Amino acid sequence: MKSQRLSGCGTALVTPFSKSGEIDERSLRAFVDWQITSGVHFVVPCGSTGEAATMTTAEHRRVVEITVEQTAGRVPVVAGAASNDTKKAIALSIEMESAGATHLLHASPMYNKPPQRGIVAHFRAIADAVRIPIVVYNVPGRTASNIEAATTLELAEHENILAVKEASGNLAQIGEIIRHRPARFSVLSGDDPLTLQVMADGGDGIISVTSNVTPRLVAQLTDLCAAGDFGAARAINHQLAEWTGAAFVESNPIPAKAALAMMGRIANVLRLPLVPLAEKYEPTVRAALISVGALTA
């Protein structure tokens, strides 16, 4: 799948944990199947939404292995493998490749805040070390540094860097990347509220948090945008709006896990330092689920 271009809705999967805090393999398998049968175009295990920062390497690998097994080749599996230590990022990337991932998702290095030339060197080193393609993840709200448009476009020239997940919230920056990228390079929104705008400007899809709960609707939104039917896409975007807001009332994936627990799909278990949804937000999330048809009143 090395040359497979990413587009449409990719779900940044939550990781179900049992009440004892272990990976809930049965729930994860059922969850992956539900996502695929609901129409998502690819899945993204072990990103920030998947609480990868709290997993051992063995757990990280196991989540990706389960996801690969359950997809059974139906959709690409874009495994998170980020680290702010380039050597560790390469080692984890090789581990994810051997676990069967078809692509890798790498956030820019957090905390140590390299300059743009350091970001380029980091991603090139990873891309040179593995055979499966890389998705660059620009998320300044978590990493404390922005990948500038010129930097993304420089990285896009590497044959093994296939896409960017853009969560800067800067539509002008995203638009510059869309206008000047190579044809093989995908631009994916990293912010659910901006999916429609990014795709209207020529972007290719979304790596979504909200599709954990509403996979069919988010997949339909991207399908309609890709077909140029922005009137129908706008209607779905409006239908999703209340849930899209509620999904971020506290740090991701706290609201998404609470919502999925309300729907009976997983236990509402997170690993510290994340904690379950604050009680005051439960009515907000429940009302949003009812509004979008994920729960009955």
Secondary structure, 3 states (H helix, E strand, C coil): CCCCCCCEEEEECCCCECCCCCECHHHHHHHHHHHHHCCCCEEECCCCCCCHHHCCHHHHHHHHHHHHHHHCCCCCEEEECCCCCHHHHHHHHHHHHHCCCCEEEEECCCCCCCCHHHHHHHHHHHHHHCCCCEEEEECHHHHCCCCCHHHHHHHCCCCCEEEEEECCCCHHHHHHHHHHCCCCCEEEECCHHHHHHHHHCCCCEEEECHHHCCHHHHHHHHHHHHCCCHHHHHHHHHHHHHHHHHCCCCCCCHHHHHHHHHCCCCCCCCCCCCCCCCHHHHHHHHHHHHHCCCCCC
